[in-house]
C-alpha cells in the first residue's frame, strides 16, 4: 500500500491508540512488559523521522561518526588530539 492511498496521520493515530491500549492491558494484567507498545511507538517515530527527512534519534551517534569520517579534516583533528591529549 502506498502512503498516498491512505490518511497516514490517521494510521499513526490508530497505532498510537493501539500502543496505549496494549500498555494498559499489560499493566492491568500485571505483566512485566508493555505488551509491545514501545515497539509500536518506536516504529511510528522512525516513520515520522523518515517523512520529515531527519535522522532517527537512535541513529544520531552513528550518523555523526559517518559525517566526521567523511570530513577530510577529521583525521588530522584526531591525530592532533592524540598528540596533545593522548589516548584518555
MARKOL-185842 format. One record per residue: x, y, z of N, C-alpha, C, O, CB in turn. Coordinates in steps of 0.2 Angstrom, whole numbers, plus 5000, padded with zeros to 4 digits. Atoms other than C-alpha are relative to their C-alpha. Glycine has a CB too. Layout:
N
  npx  npy  npz capx capy capz  cpx  cpy  cpz  opx  opy  opz cbpx cbpy cbpz
    X    Y    Z    X    Y    Z    X    Y    Z    X    Y    Z    X    Y    Z
...
//
This chain:
88
  npx  npy  npz capx capy capz  cpx  cpy  cpz  opx  opy  opz cbpx cbpy cbpz
 5004 4994 5000 5000 5000 5000 5004 5006 5000 5009 5007 5004 4995 5000 5006
 4997 4994 5001 5006 5017 4995 4998 5005 5005 4992 5005 5007 5000 5003 4993
 5002 4995 4995 5006 5032 5008 4995 5004 4997 4990 5006 5000 5006 5004 5001
 5005 4995 5003 4996 5042 4995 4993 4996 5000 4988 5000 4999 5002 5001 4993
 5007 5003 5000 4982 5029 4997 4997 5000 5006 4991 4997 5007 5001 4992 4997
 5002 5000 4993 4979 5032 5015 5001 5006 5004 5006 5010 5002 5002 4994 5004
 4999 4994 4996 4977 5046 5028 5005 4997 5005 5004 4995 5010 4994 5002 5003
 4995 5003 4996 4994 5042 5036 5000 5003 5007 5002 4999 5012 5007 5002 4997
 5001 4998 4993 4991 5053 5051 4995 4997 5004 4996 4995 5010 4998 5008 5000
 5005 5004 4996 4975 5044 5055 5003 4993 5001 5001 4990 5007 4994 4999 4995
 4997 5007 4999 4985 5027 5053 5005 5001 5006 5004 4997 5011 5004 4998 4994
 4996 4999 4995 4998 5034 5065 4996 5001 5007 4998 4998 5012 5005 5006 4999
 5004 4999 4995 4985 5040 5077 4997 4993 5003 4997 4992 5009 4994 5005 4999
 5003 5007 4998 4977 5022 5077 5005 4996 5003 5004 4992 5008 4997 4997 4994
 4994 5004 4997 4994 5014 5080 5001 5002 5007 5002 4998 5012 5006 5000 4996
 4999 4997 4993 4997 5026 5095 4995 4998 5005 4996 4996 5011 5001 5007 5000
 5005 5003 4996 4980 5021 5102 5000 4993 5002 4999 4991 5007 4993 5002 4997
 4999 5007 4999 4983 5003 5100 5006 4999 5005 5006 4995 5009 5002 4996 4993
 4994 5001 4995 5000 5005 5109 4998 5002 5007 5000 4999 5012 5006 5005 4998
 5003 4998 4994 4991 5014 5123 4996 4995 5003 4997 4993 5009 4996 5007 5000
 5004 5006 4998 4979 5000 5124 5004 4994 5002 5002 4991 5008 4995 4998 4995
 4996 5005 4998 4992 4987 5124 5004 5001 5007 5004 4996 5011 5005 4998 4994
 4996 4998 4993 5002 4996 5138 4995 4999 5006 4997 4996 5011 5003 5007 4999
 5005 5001 4994 4986 4997 5149 4998 4993 5001 4998 4991 5007 4994 5005 4998
 5002 5007 4999 4981 4979 5146 5006 4996 5003 5004 4992 5008 4999 4997 4993
 4994 5004 4997 4999 4973 5150 5000 5002 5008 5001 4998 5012 5006 5002 4997
 4999 4998 4993 4999 4984 5166 4994 4997 5004 4995 4995 5010 5000 5007 5000
 5006 5002 4996 4981 4979 5172 5001 4992 5001 4998 4990 5006 4994 5001 4996
 4999 5008 4999 4986 4960 5170 5006 4999 5003 5008 4993 5004 5000 4997 4993
 4994 5001 4996 5002 4963 5180 5006 4997 4996 5010 4994 4999 4998 4994 5005
 4994 5002 5004 5014 4960 5166 5006 5004 5001 5005 5010 5003 4998 5000 4992
 4994 4996 4999 5032 4965 5167 5002 5004 4994 5008 5006 4994 5006 4995 5002
 4998 4996 5007 5032 4972 5149 4994 5004 4998 4989 5004 5002 5001 4994 4995
 5006 4996 5002 5021 4984 5140 4996 4998 4994 4992 5001 4991 5004 5007 4998
 5004 5003 5005 5013 4972 5128 5002 5002 4993 4998 5001 4988 4993 5002 5001
 4998 4998 5007 5023 4978 5113 4999 5007 4999 5001 5009 4993 4997 4996 4995
 5002 4993 5001 5018 4996 5115 5006 5004 4998 5006 5008 4993 4997 5003 5006
 4994 4996 5001 5036 5003 5115 5002 4999 4993 5005 5003 4989 5005 4999 5005
 4998 5002 5006 5040 4994 5099 4995 5003 4994 4998 5006 4989 5000 4992 4999
 5005 4996 5005 5024 5001 5090 5002 5007 5000 5002 5010 4994 4993 4999 5002
 4999 4993 4999 5028 5018 5096 5007 5002 4996 5008 5007 4993 5001 5003 5007
 4994 5000 5003 5046 5016 5090 5000 5000 4992 5003 5004 4989 5005 4995 5003
 5002 5001 5007 5040 5011 5073 4997 5007 4997 4999 5009 4992 4996 4994 4998
 5003 4993 5002 5029 5027 5072 5005 5005 5000 5005 5009 4995 4994 5001 5004
 4995 4995 5000 5043 5038 5077 5005 5000 4995 5007 5005 4992 5004 5000 5007
 4995 5001 5006 5055 5031 5064 4997 5002 4994 5000 5005 4990 5003 4992 5000
 5004 4998 5006 5042 5033 5051 5000 5007 4999 5001 5010 4994 4993 4996 4999
 5001 4993 5000 5039 5051 5056 5007 5003 4998 5007 5008 4995 4997 5002 5007
 4993 4997 5001 5058 5055 5056 5001 4999 4992 5004 5004 4989 5005 4996 5004
 4999 5001 5007 5059 5047 5038 4996 5005 4996 4998 5008 4991 4998 4993 4998
 5004 4995 5004 5044 5058 5032 5002 5007 5001 5001 5011 4996 4993 4999 5003
 4997 4994 4999 5052 5073 5040 5007 5001 4997 5009 5007 4998 5000 5002 5007
 4993 4999 5003 5069 5070 5032 5005 5001 5005 5010 5004 5004 5000 5005 4995
 4995 4999 4995 5078 5069 5048 5002 4993 5002 4999 4988 5002 4997 5003 5006
 4997 5006 4998 5089 5055 5055 4997 4998 5007 4996 5002 5011 5008 5001 5001
 5004 5002 4993 5080 5045 5069 5005 5001 5006 5011 5000 5005 4998 4992 4999
 4996 4999 4994 5086 5049 5086 5005 4995 5002 5010 4996 5004 4995 5002 5006
 4996 5006 4998 5093 5032 5089 5006 4999 4996 5010 4995 4997 4996 4994 5001
 4995 5000 5005 5104 5034 5074 5005 5006 5000 5010 5005 4997 4997 4999 4993
 4996 4994 5000 5112 5051 5078 5007 4999 5001 5011 5001 4997 4997 5005 5005
 4993 5001 4998 5128 5044 5086 5003 4997 4993 5009 4999 4992 5000 4995 5005
 4997 5004 5006 5131 5033 5070 5001 5005 4994 5005 5005 4991 4996 4994 4998
 5000 4995 5005 5126 5047 5058 5006 5005 5001 5009 5008 4996 4994 5004 5000
 4994 4995 4998 5139 5059 5067 5007 4997 4998 5011 5000 4996 5000 5002 5007
 4993 5003 5002 5153 5046 5065 5001 5000 4993 5006 5001 4991 4999 4993 5003
 5000 5000 5007 5149 5044 5047 5002 5007 4997 5006 5008 4993 4994 4997 4996
 4999 4993 5003 5149 5063 5044 5007 5002 5002 5010 5005 4998 4995 5005 5004
 4993 4998 4998 5165 5065 5054 5005 4996 4996 5010 4999 4993 5001 4999 5007
 4995 5004 5004 5174 5051 5044 5000 5003 4993 5005 5002 4990 4998 4993 5000
 5000 4998 5007 5169 5059 5028 5003 5007 5000 5005 5010 4994 4993 5001 4997
 4997 4993 4999 5177 5076 5034 5007 4999 4999 5010 4996 5003 4998 5004 5006
 4993 5001 5001 5194 5077 5027 5005 5003 5005 5010 5001 5006 5002 5004 4993
 4996 4998 4994 5200 5087 5042 4999 4996 5006 5003 4997 5011 4998 5007 5001
 5002 5004 4994 5193 5074 5054 5007 4996 5002 5008 4996 5008 4994 4996 4999
 4994 5004 4998 5209 5063 5053 5005 5004 5003 5009 5002 5007 5002 4996 4993
 4995 4996 4997 5220 5077 5056 4998 5003 5007 5003 5003 5011 5001 5007 4995
 5002 4998 4994 5210 5083 5070 5001 4994 5005 5004 4996 5011 4992 5002 5000
 4999 5005 4996 5211 5066 5078 5007 4999 5001 5009 4997 5007 4997 4993 4997
 4992 5001 4999 5230 5065 5075 5002 5005 5005 5006 5003 5010 5003 5001 4993
 4998 4994 4995 5232 5082 5084 4998 4999 5007 5001 5000 5012 4998 5006 4997
 5004 5002 4993 5220 5077 5098 5004 4995 5003 5006 4996 5009 4993 4998 4999
 4996 5006 4997 5230 5061 5101 5007 5003 5002 5010 5001 5007 5001 4994 4996
 4993 4998 4999 5247 5070 5100 5000 5005 5006 5004 5004 5011 5002 5004 4994
 5000 4995 4994 5242 5084 5113 4996 4997 5006 4998 4999 5012 4997 5006 4998
 5003 5002 4994 5230 5075 5124 5001 4992 5001 5000 4990 5007 4992 5000 4999
 4999 5007 4999 5235 5057 5122 4993 4996 5000 4988 4999 4999 5003 4998 5006
 5006 5004 5000 5223 5042 5122 4997 5000 5007 5000 4996 5011 5001 4993 4997
 5003 5000 4993 5212 5046 5138 4995 4995 5001 4993 4994 5006 4997 5007 5001
//
